[in-house]
Amino acid sequence: MIPPDIYRLYNIILLYGGVVKQKKRLQRPGVDKAEKTWYYICGISIAGRRSRRQGKVMAKKQQYGNESITLLKGEDRVRKRPAVIFGSDSIEGCEHAAFEIITNAIDEAREGYGKKITVVRYLDKSLEVRDMGRGIPVDWNAKENRYNWELVFCELYAGGKYDSNSGGSYEYALGLNGLGLVSTQYASEYMTAEIKTGGFLYKLSFRKGRPDGEMVKEPYSGRDTGTTIRWRPDPEVFTDIDIPAEYFTESLKRQAVVNDGVTFIFKNEISSGRFETQTFLYTGGIDQYVTEFAGEDALTSVRSFSAERTGRDAEDRPEYKLKMRFAVCFSDKKTLKEYYHNSSPLEYGGSPDAAVKSAFVSAIDKYLKNENKYTKGEGKISFSDVEDSLILVSSSFSTMTSYENQTKKAINNKFIRDAMTDYLKTQLEIWFMENRLDAQKIADRVLINMRSRVRAEATRQATKKTLAAGRSMVDRVEKFVDCRSRDVSEREIFIVEGDSALGACKQARDGSFQAIMPIRGKILNCLKADFHRILASDVIMDLVRVLGCGIELRGRTKGAKGIQEFSLDNLRWRRVIICTDADVDGYQIRTLVLAMIYALMPGLIYEGRVFIAESPLYEITSKDGVWFAYNEQEKADALSQIGDKKRTVQRSKGLGENDADMMWMTTMNPATRRLIKVNPDPDSEEMARMFELLLGDDLQGRKDYIAVNGSKYIDLTDVM
């Protein structure tokens, strides 16, 4: 007869979800006894128990108060937040920093001071830009009562291009805000400048964003003027400073296209003191570029339109000048659409893009209607039908410009948009009237594109309807919260316990790649329930639909109509993470979800896709901050670290009661959370036997096993 104490032990173990197997594996520090009883379920190991850095025992959350507010000063305004100025702290941001220096040289050349700009890329990843302009004014500024070198190299929003609309030194400047040079200097490991102007040679040196010595001023008898700046982007600011040579060749070619007559030279150091040199010069500007690009595939001749206009963005805003130029042709094999403003490439277009779309659709649609080209029932063309065969480059300059941000990838001036739209529409209509052959070719090509698009859309909609049943099943899963990413390699789903946990996790998650699936209470034990009961369970079938990988039917086809056979290729997630409270009910729900996965889709365990999110057991608060301890040992370590200071210790709340910041830091943030990876026992037959013994129908076998082995894993004095 089994002793009564063992029966009590048996009930405790059932609540925790299993019995611990390999005692040695579970004697590690930091594994509490309640978890030990659970982890053993049929050979599940504790591999991958810690996903964060070794040696970091607990998460610490600082208190937020008056002293938490700080003001970034000097170079820290850029060095600590480079993405604000450069768009990112990666290689793209580093490239933009380099472009800021190049644009200053371009502004000089476009004003007529120097027609050659040289860019050098050195082996040590440092860069150099040389121009033949007037030279940066760096001497004493009586109006500001400071040296100009301090302003232009060390002060944000200091520059000489604010008065471009009122007869200043630059009429059509790319640099506008006084941010580019100083920001690049701030973000540099070092920067040196040599400036020839006014009969003097000025030398400046900076390191880590700060002046490195005094300015040197020497008499210079040469007749040449200009500025040479050399710098090395700081690896402490950017994650990557190795700007590829292709970036410079592409950028300098583009600048040569929109700054016709200016020679751009790129020198790339390929070994010590040995350089490869490329030269870019377009005397014919954008017309030459479009002709070159279209080649023999041009469907029409290349047309060039240019004009100047004066206007304002609103009645109460100042008037400014606009110069615009378009080079256009059509092709049935190539397409190109590039926008530039004040020579800056507009990746997102903005005003010029809106003007081109409106003008081309309006002019071509008008021609099609006038010529009765539409067939009965056909809708109006869209710009996608036009751009499928369009080769266009737009280059505009204005004395006032509203860029969307410092990266200058789009402009949003209303006057520029309206002026370009009206002018381009008129010019296209004149082109079509004066060149009937070109107009006929364009009309026929655009109609072919439109009809192809309509047929493709009809096919897509038909296919979508065919596939809609499968997707709509997921869409109809109650309370499932999807993530935005469609990339399976980064998507992860948290299976959480109840609606309260759903709310907390939804607020804490990163919605770009983390999804949430709540389950209501304790699900069926899939190792005991009949297959038809499993298929009738809404909770289980919702989980199956959301996971997307199907079920291993193994001949169990009765009642499984519409259920797909298991395929890992159809799994919608990189990680399936079980996230429950660190209490008795939480352990049992966790166990039942694992049993479901083992019974219906064990391939997820074998492929290492199943994880368990650890939740902290204790929250310890003192005046210095908040600590989260995941077991008794960590609690002791935290208390030892806090010492005699006043503190409070409380059992951590359930997931649904935690605030979003705590949930993110302790449970969801990949950098600080703790995940347990569920690994199969190397002996799959033994794992299957133990699953059946501990969660299957062999009640007597389970009692016998606990009676013989239970005392090895639980100290009866602690649980009685």
Buried (B, 14 or more C-beta within 10 A) or exposed (E): EEEEBBEEBBEBBBBBBBBBBBEEBBEEEBBBBBBBBBBBBBBBBBEBBBBBEEEEBBBBBEEEEEEEEEEEEEBEBBBEEBEBBBBBBBBBBBBBBBBBBBBBBBBBBBBEBBEBBBBBBBEEBBBBBBBBBBBBBBBEBEEEEBBBBBBBBBBBEBBBBBEBBEEEBBBBBBBBBBBBBBBBBBBBBBBBBBBBBEEBBBBBBBBBBEBEEEBEEEEBEEEEBBBBBBBBBBEEBBEBBEBEBEBBBEBBBBBBBBBBEBBBBBBBBEEEEEEEEBEBBBEBBBBBBBBEBBEEEBBBBBBBBBBEBEBBBEEEBEEBBBBBBBBBBBBBEBBBBBBBBBBBBBEEBBBBBBBBBBBBBBBBBBBBEEEEBBEEEEEEBBBEBBBBBBBBBBBBBBBBBBBEEBBBBBBBBBBBBBBBBBBBBBBBBEBBEEBEEBBBBBBEBBBBBBEEBEEEEEEEEEEEEEEEEBEEBBEEBEEBBBBEBEEEEBBBBBBBBBEBBBBBBBEBBBEEBBBBBBBEEBBBBBBEBEBEEBBEBEBBBBBBBBBBBBBBBEEBEEEBEEBBEBEEEBBBBBBBBBBBBBBEBBBBBBBBBBBBBBBBBBBBBEEBBBBBBBBBBBBBBBEEEBBBBBBBBBBEBBBEBBEEEEBEBEEBBBBBEBEBEBBBBBBBBEEBBBBBBBBBBEEEEEBBBBBBBBBBEBEEBBBEBBBEBBEEBBEEEEBE
